[in-house]
Amino acid sequence: MSVPELRTTLSISQLRAESDSTKHEMAQFKDEVTRLIAEIENIRMKREEEYTRLIALIKDIRLKHENEITGSTAQIKDIRLIERKIYVDLVERMLTEIVSYGRAVDIVRLSSAIYEIERSCIETKIERLRLGNKMLYRNLRS
């Protein structure tokens, strides 16, 4: 075997080894990318489930709110109901922006709005209890 043939043989052997190494690296890279895509998809699905749950919660609050305004037991039509509607609208809009547009939302504003809805609901229940006690007291006196 002459020197040029030996160099060609070594070069071909080296190229094959490098090719095999490159194929292996590419396969590892592809596996890693596939794993990362699956992980991202899993995170997205969990977020969508959470947002769907939050939107259902907000719709439930909205339904209860509308029932309070239109229901026969709605004897209290005060600023708290209007205030609560504003906060429910705000939370619903923020959640819609997250789900529909993938926008980041100020978590402090979101949690503050949810807190205000809860506070307003509690205040309304307390006011109803007071009103009910007053009416009960009047009925007992008469």
N, C-alpha and C positions, 0 to 999 in steps of 0.2 A: 504494500500500500504506500503510495507516494504521499508526500507532505500535503499537497493541495487537497487530495482525497480525504486525508485524515482531518484537515481543518473543516472541510465541507461536512463530513460525518459528525464531527463534534458540534458544528454549528446547527445542523439539523436536529441532533439530539438535544442541544440546549434550547432550540426553538420549541421542540415538542414538550420539553419539561416546563418551559415558561408558559406555553399555551395551556398545558394541563393545570398549572398553578393559577393562571388567569381565569380559566373556566371555573375552577374551584372557588376563587375569590368572588367571581361574578355570581355564582350560585349562592354563596353566603350572603352577598349583598342583596340579592333578590329575595332570599328568605327573610332577611332583616327588614327590608322595605315592606314585604307582605305582612310581617308581624306588626310593624308600626301602623300600617293602614288598618289592620283589624283592630288594633288598640284604639286608634282614633275613632273608628266607627262605633266601637263599644262605648266610648266616652260620649259621643254624639247621641247615641240611642238613650243612654242614661239621662242625659240632659233633656232630651225631648220628652221622655217619660215624666221627669220632674216638672218641666214646664207645662205639660198637658195636665198634670195633677194640680198645679197651681192655677191654671186657667179654669179648670173645673171648680176649684174652691172659690175663685173670684165670681164665677157665674152663679154659684150657689149663694154667695153673699148678695149678689145683685138681685137674685130672685127673692130672697128673704126681704131685702130692702124694698123692692117694689111691692111685695105683699104687705109690708108695714104701711106703705103710703096708701095703697088702694083698698086694703082690707077693712072690714067693718070694725075691727078692734083698734084701728089707727085713730085714737083720740088725740094723740100728740102729733101735731104737725109743726114742729119747731125747726130751728136752725140746724139742729144736730142731724136731722134726716137729709137736709140739703148738703150739709158738710160731708156726711158719710157718702153720699152719691158722688161728690167731687173726688173723694179719695178712692172710691171703687173705680171710677172712670180712670183716674191716674194710674192705679195699679194695673188695670186691664190694658191700658195703652202701653205701659212699660213692658209688660209681659208679651204683648203682641209684637213690640219692636224686637224683643229678644228672639222670639220664635220665627217671625216672618223675615226679618232682615238680618238676623245674626248680630245685632248691635249690642255693644256693651252698655250696661245700665248701671247707674250709681246705686250700689247695694244699700247705702245709707238712706237714700231717698225712698227706695222700694220698701225697706223694712220700716221706715218711719211712717209711710203711708199705710202699711198694713197695721201697724200699732194704732194709728189714729182711727182706723175702721173699727178695730176691737174696742178701743176706748169709747167710741161713739155708741157702739152696740150696748156696752155695759151701762153707760149713762142712760140710754133710752130704757133699758130694762128697769133700772132703779127708779126712773121717773114714772114708769107704768105701775110699779109696785106702790109708790107713793100715791098716785092717782087712784089706784084700786083700793088702797086702805082708806083714803078720804071718802070715796063713794060708799064703801062698806060701812064706815062710821056714820055717814049720813043716813044710810038705810036702817041702821040699827037704832038711830035716834028717832026716826019717824015711825 
